[in-house]
Amino acid sequence: MIEFNKKLIFRKFFLDNTYFFLSTILTLGIIVWVIQAVNFLDFVTEDGHGLEVYFKYSLLNFPKIISRLFPLIFFISIFYTLNKFEDNNELKIFWINGINKINFVKNLVFYSFFSLILFYFFTSFLVPWSQNKSRIFLKDSNIDFFPSLISEKKFIDTVDKLTIYIEKKIDKENYENIFLKDTDNEKIKFIYASKGKLINNENERNLKLFDGKIINVNNEKITSFDFETTNFDLGKYLTKSITDFKIQERKTSDILNCYVNYFILGNQSYYETTQCNDPAIKEMQKELFNRLIKPLFIPILTLSLCFLLIIPKENVRYKLSRVLIFSIGLIIIIFLEIFSNMTSRNFFYFKFSIGIPFLIFFILYFFLYLKINTFRKEL
């Protein structure tokens, strides 16, 4: 019966904390996502992507926002739940049922390991996958919103390697006095047409030009000819949005394979000009820290908050201890961001970062164990 009661009161504590954590992180995540989504409107207004690409790209950035908020919100949720239970005298129920503070700490740390696994899922799988998927949408998209980009008497260079000038826009599809400059390495093509009609549908995307002239410039050789009707294909052009894949968007297994085999073991067969090369080592170290080492600080944050158990609310030092412990937790979170940048500087910081979470965890646990026993003896 006693063991059943222990399970029930622990269950209530963890459910209360989980509910607060999920509701808070989702609420703040949505707020940050909406603000960020407004900034992404440039994809439509300037880069020429369609609304479908805009919404998909914005939505796929939501896991990244949750991942960035995760340590802070988890820390706040544990802090809030512990203080709520203490203020409502609910922690005393644990002590009455024979649960000592060391046992409570062990259960709380065990609970934090579930959050650690969830955080690993975000940092090592979901975020890289979603970022990779969003980049694919940009890479594969064409100029879906092309008509809205066209303005009278204005040079439009949103499209990569293409400059467009329209003197008069009759409607969304028909134009007069059109000037195009198509740049392809050393080849430059100038096109002038008195009239043009935009064909923009699922099957084709081109400008049908009438009564004009084409001038080709190739290695200082100039050729020109007139035309009555010609089609200028727009489907092959990309916008100026960044479409190259970044390290943050690559699979964790790919980064590990490159880092271990190329940088650590010196296997040159893993070298690749865009994915696995010498300049990428700093960024890879930072990314591996964020994905694999940073989540290890979740139990550390939990342990730091367990110091709240040492001093009861009746003690005159209780309020001061809450402020100090909360400040220490924030310092740890800020330290994570600073150390993340430090790991990209050289290999020493990266090696040091691998062992430091375990060292901090055991030091905190040992110190917390001593403080709890010492305070209990003083009572």
Legacy VTK file of the C-alpha trace (Angstrom):
# vtk DataFile Version 3.0
C-alpha trace
ASCII
DATASET POLYDATA
POINTS 379 float
0.000 0.000 0.000
2.840 2.368 0.888
4.637 1.617 -2.378
1.390 2.283 -4.256
1.043 5.680 -2.555
4.632 6.533 -3.478
3.948 5.782 -7.124
0.797 7.915 -7.072
2.440 11.016 -5.612
5.426 10.724 -7.939
3.031 10.291 -10.842
1.182 13.492 -9.906
4.438 15.439 -9.687
5.692 14.243 -13.056
2.325 14.717 -14.791
2.035 18.273 -13.447
5.547 19.069 -14.627
5.042 17.438 -18.044
1.802 19.341 -18.612
3.422 22.648 -17.690
6.471 21.894 -19.840
4.477 20.910 -22.951
1.983 23.769 -22.706
4.739 26.344 -22.145
7.101 25.165 -24.873
4.286 24.845 -27.418
2.902 28.296 -26.583
6.263 30.032 -26.763
7.246 27.952 -29.783
4.150 29.074 -31.695
4.795 32.723 -30.778
8.401 32.525 -31.996
7.281 30.594 -35.102
4.710 33.260 -36.038
7.321 36.020 -35.668
9.793 34.028 -37.747
7.146 33.190 -40.357
6.571 36.905 -40.934
10.264 37.281 -41.768
9.963 34.396 -44.250
7.461 36.419 -46.298
10.480 37.586 -48.286
10.323 34.212 -50.044
7.123 35.374 -51.699
7.595 39.124 -52.012
11.252 39.117 -53.093
12.394 35.612 -54.021
9.379 34.611 -56.052
8.417 31.391 -54.278
4.783 30.350 -54.040
2.653 30.327 -50.908
2.825 26.521 -50.709
6.628 26.623 -50.485
6.403 29.459 -47.950
4.050 27.565 -45.613
5.958 24.293 -45.875
9.292 25.994 -45.302
7.948 27.929 -42.307
6.306 24.853 -40.776
9.462 22.752 -41.131
11.380 25.309 -39.071
9.115 24.694 -36.055
11.137 21.691 -34.707
14.272 23.858 -34.724
12.494 26.476 -32.598
11.339 23.814 -30.120
14.869 22.430 -29.938
16.340 25.843 -29.119
13.755 26.464 -26.389
13.944 22.965 -24.891
16.693 23.382 -22.197
15.348 26.698 -20.921
11.692 25.619 -20.776
12.579 22.289 -19.154
14.593 24.120 -16.506
11.755 26.582 -15.847
9.158 23.798 -15.663
11.100 21.846 -13.013
11.753 25.068 -11.080
8.065 26.024 -11.218
6.787 22.569 -10.214
9.175 22.199 -7.272
8.270 25.631 -5.942
4.553 25.031 -6.420
4.708 21.758 -4.503
6.771 23.391 -1.758
4.441 26.411 -1.440
1.382 24.133 -1.321
3.043 21.843 1.257
2.736 18.971 -1.230
6.407 18.023 -0.893
5.714 17.083 2.703
3.492 14.296 1.413
6.625 12.686 -0.023
8.455 12.858 3.297
5.427 11.603 5.245
5.211 8.549 2.983
8.802 7.627 3.758
10.425 9.078 0.649
13.697 10.706 1.632
15.197 13.568 -0.361
17.965 11.468 -1.910
15.359 9.049 -3.244
13.347 11.995 -4.551
16.452 13.330 -6.341
17.103 9.937 -7.956
13.537 9.746 -9.281
13.693 13.305 -10.589
16.999 12.606 -12.364
15.501 9.418 -13.818
12.592 11.513 -15.110
15.070 13.928 -16.681
16.587 11.070 -18.677
13.277 10.667 -20.540
13.480 14.354 -21.438
17.092 13.768 -22.458
15.981 11.066 -24.913
13.302 13.374 -26.313
15.857 16.171 -26.695
18.210 13.753 -28.490
15.379 12.885 -30.870
14.987 16.562 -31.745
18.674 17.501 -32.030
19.950 14.342 -33.743
17.056 13.402 -36.002
13.978 15.620 -36.262
15.678 19.029 -36.612
18.277 17.917 -39.218
15.534 16.082 -41.135
13.157 19.062 -41.124
15.930 21.506 -42.073
17.017 19.208 -44.898
13.433 18.866 -46.087
12.900 22.632 -46.073
16.052 23.130 -48.154
14.798 20.546 -50.663
11.566 22.528 -51.047
13.592 25.629 -51.892
15.926 23.757 -54.207
13.145 22.085 -56.165
10.801 25.075 -56.333
10.522 27.298 -59.373
9.220 30.837 -59.680
5.668 30.080 -58.576
4.744 33.675 -57.877
6.390 35.180 -60.940
3.542 37.548 -61.982
3.618 39.379 -58.636
7.320 40.147 -59.076
6.852 42.046 -62.309
6.623 45.820 -61.971
6.623 48.502 -64.623
9.885 50.352 -65.345
11.830 48.414 -62.738
14.784 46.037 -63.135
13.986 42.660 -61.528
16.995 40.485 -60.643
15.294 38.148 -58.152
15.823 35.248 -60.536
19.375 33.913 -60.550
21.337 34.774 -63.759
18.374 36.669 -65.193
17.480 40.374 -65.243
14.036 41.473 -66.443
12.778 44.934 -67.366
9.156 45.622 -68.358
8.241 49.092 -69.625
4.477 48.537 -69.551
2.363 45.911 -67.796
-1.014 45.595 -69.496
-2.282 42.896 -67.118
-0.851 39.952 -65.168
0.029 38.062 -68.353
0.624 40.635 -71.092
3.491 43.153 -71.301
4.974 45.671 -73.721
8.609 46.586 -74.427
10.410 43.768 -72.633
14.149 43.607 -71.981
15.873 40.405 -70.762
19.506 39.756 -69.852
20.430 36.089 -69.523
23.894 35.433 -68.003
25.504 31.991 -68.248
29.200 32.072 -67.235
30.965 33.862 -70.118
27.879 33.818 -72.345
25.459 36.729 -72.198
22.198 36.944 -74.080
20.222 40.174 -74.519
16.623 39.913 -75.687
14.284 42.707 -76.642
10.613 42.204 -77.575
7.864 44.705 -78.303
5.259 42.437 -76.706
5.193 39.408 -74.436
2.739 37.003 -72.877
3.415 35.085 -69.671
2.444 31.409 -69.650
2.602 30.204 -66.049
0.879 26.893 -65.233
1.674 23.369 -64.065
2.797 22.227 -67.514
4.962 25.150 -68.623
6.419 28.419 -67.408
7.721 30.705 -70.141
7.486 34.100 -71.795
6.130 34.098 -75.326
7.822 37.056 -77.027
6.788 38.862 -80.219
8.647 41.138 -82.677
12.053 41.446 -81.111
15.782 40.891 -81.339
18.287 38.528 -79.683
21.931 39.522 -79.181
24.435 36.849 -78.102
27.778 37.798 -76.584
30.246 34.893 -76.342
33.980 35.509 -75.720
33.702 38.990 -77.196
31.974 37.586 -80.310
28.618 39.217 -80.953
25.835 37.712 -83.037
22.279 38.966 -83.401
19.071 38.102 -85.205
15.471 39.267 -85.313
12.438 37.148 -84.519
8.702 37.363 -84.908
7.830 34.845 -82.162
9.956 32.954 -79.635
9.516 31.265 -76.270
11.816 32.125 -73.371
11.845 29.265 -70.839
11.547 30.460 -67.223
11.327 26.988 -65.694
15.101 26.440 -65.658
15.835 29.440 -63.461
16.144 29.420 -59.694
15.626 32.250 -57.259
18.445 33.769 -55.224
17.306 31.911 -52.106
20.105 29.862 -50.557
19.703 26.307 -51.854
23.037 24.763 -50.869
22.790 22.245 -48.038
24.397 23.280 -44.758
26.026 21.051 -42.154
23.064 21.702 -39.825
20.834 20.022 -42.407
22.864 16.820 -42.767
22.246 13.517 -41.011
24.043 13.000 -37.714
25.454 9.701 -38.983
26.949 11.447 -42.048
28.614 14.106 -39.889
30.009 11.481 -37.512
31.344 9.364 -40.380
33.119 12.337 -41.884
34.477 13.656 -38.590
35.756 10.331 -37.249
37.119 8.883 -40.483
38.462 12.000 -42.203
39.519 14.264 -39.329
40.351 11.744 -36.579
41.580 8.704 -38.533
42.890 10.685 -41.519
41.146 8.538 -44.139
41.365 10.699 -47.275
38.791 8.571 -49.099
36.088 10.372 -47.083
37.092 13.741 -48.538
34.315 15.480 -50.477
34.512 19.045 -51.795
31.122 20.176 -50.464
30.425 17.832 -47.547
33.637 16.580 -45.933
36.637 18.894 -46.157
39.122 20.754 -43.953
37.203 24.058 -43.664
34.152 22.154 -42.366
35.823 20.798 -39.215
34.962 23.775 -36.997
31.324 23.791 -37.989
31.116 20.015 -37.538
32.521 20.211 -34.000
29.943 22.828 -33.084
27.130 20.821 -34.648
28.181 17.588 -32.900
28.285 19.460 -29.580
24.760 20.811 -30.104
23.378 17.431 -31.161
25.163 14.933 -28.929
26.663 16.752 -25.936
24.272 19.597 -25.222
21.350 17.265 -24.326
23.536 15.740 -21.567
23.076 18.966 -19.604
19.368 18.236 -19.062
20.102 15.992 -16.009
22.628 18.595 -14.832
19.959 21.310 -14.876
17.667 18.964 -12.965
20.326 18.293 -10.322
21.008 22.002 -9.888
17.313 22.548 -9.094
17.314 19.737 -6.541
19.225 22.087 -4.231
15.805 23.670 -3.625
15.010 20.609 -1.492
17.704 21.429 1.026
16.088 24.476 2.615
12.326 24.408 3.461
10.138 27.446 2.893
10.023 28.199 6.638
13.745 28.973 6.589
14.657 32.674 6.285
17.175 31.814 3.570
14.574 30.089 1.386
13.733 33.022 -0.914
17.390 33.911 -1.383
18.238 30.285 -2.167
15.533 30.182 -4.861
17.001 33.247 -6.575
20.543 31.867 -6.386
19.596 28.413 -7.691
17.549 29.878 -10.548
20.489 32.141 -11.444
22.887 29.188 -11.438
20.606 27.324 -13.856
20.482 30.301 -16.208
24.280 30.559 -16.040
24.528 26.897 -17.085
22.211 27.515 -20.066
24.201 30.606 -21.121
27.413 28.607 -20.665
26.048 26.018 -23.107
25.614 28.632 -25.831
29.059 30.126 -25.220
30.762 26.736 -25.087
28.982 25.717 -28.292
30.867 28.489 -30.098
34.111 27.627 -28.314
34.030 24.023 -29.573
34.237 25.324 -33.137
37.561 27.062 -32.419
39.845 24.093 -31.870
39.940 20.380 -31.098
40.929 20.864 -27.443
37.649 22.555 -26.509
35.708 19.854 -28.335
37.535 17.041 -26.490
37.026 18.888 -23.198
33.301 19.245 -23.902
32.873 15.462 -24.193
33.849 14.804 -20.584
32.660 17.960 -18.858
28.917 17.015 -18.604
29.749 13.801 -16.735
32.231 15.610 -14.485
29.739 18.364 -13.597
26.961 15.810 -13.017
28.935 13.718 -10.525
30.308 16.789 -8.712
26.803 18.227 -8.351
25.352 14.922 -7.192
28.129 14.373 -4.641
27.801 17.935 -3.313
23.992 17.679 -3.197
24.216 14.373 -1.308
26.508 15.936 1.284
24.349 19.061 1.667
21.150 17.062 2.167
22.728 14.862 4.817
24.413 17.817 6.534
21.198 19.864 6.661
19.257 16.857 7.943
21.755 16.413 10.794
21.506 20.121 11.675
17.762 19.693 12.069
LINES 1 380
379 0 1 2 3 4 5 6 7 8 9 10 11 12 13 14 15 16 17 18 19 20 21 22 23 24 25 26 27 28 29 30 31 32 33 34 35 36 37 38 39 40 41 42 43 44 45 46 47 48 49 50 51 52 53 54 55 56 57 58 59 60 61 62 63 64 65 66 67 68 69 70 71 72 73 74 75 76 77 78 79 80 81 82 83 84 85 86 87 88 89 90 91 92 93 94 95 96 97 98 99 100 101 102 103 104 105 106 107 108 109 110 111 112 113 114 115 116 117 118 119 120 121 122 123 124 125 126 127 128 129 130 131 132 133 134 135 136 137 138 139 140 141 142 143 144 145 146 147 148 149 150 151 152 153 154 155 156 157 158 159 160 161 162 163 164 165 166 167 168 169 170 171 172 173 174 175 176 177 178 179 180 181 182 183 184 185 186 187 188 189 190 191 192 193 194 195 196 197 198 199 200 201 202 203 204 205 206 207 208 209 210 211 212 213 214 215 216 217 218 219 220 221 222 223 224 225 226 227 228 229 230 231 232 233 234 235 236 237 238 239 240 241 242 243 244 245 246 247 248 249 250 251 252 253 254 255 256 257 258 259 260 261 262 263 264 265 266 267 268 269 270 271 272 273 274 275 276 277 278 279 280 281 282 283 284 285 286 287 288 289 290 291 292 293 294 295 296 297 298 299 300 301 302 303 304 305 306 307 308 309 310 311 312 313 314 315 316 317 318 319 320 321 322 323 324 325 326 327 328 329 330 331 332 333 334 335 336 337 338 339 340 341 342 343 344 345 346 347 348 349 350 351 352 353 354 355 356 357 358 359 360 361 362 363 364 365 366 367 368 369 370 371 372 373 374 375 376 377 378
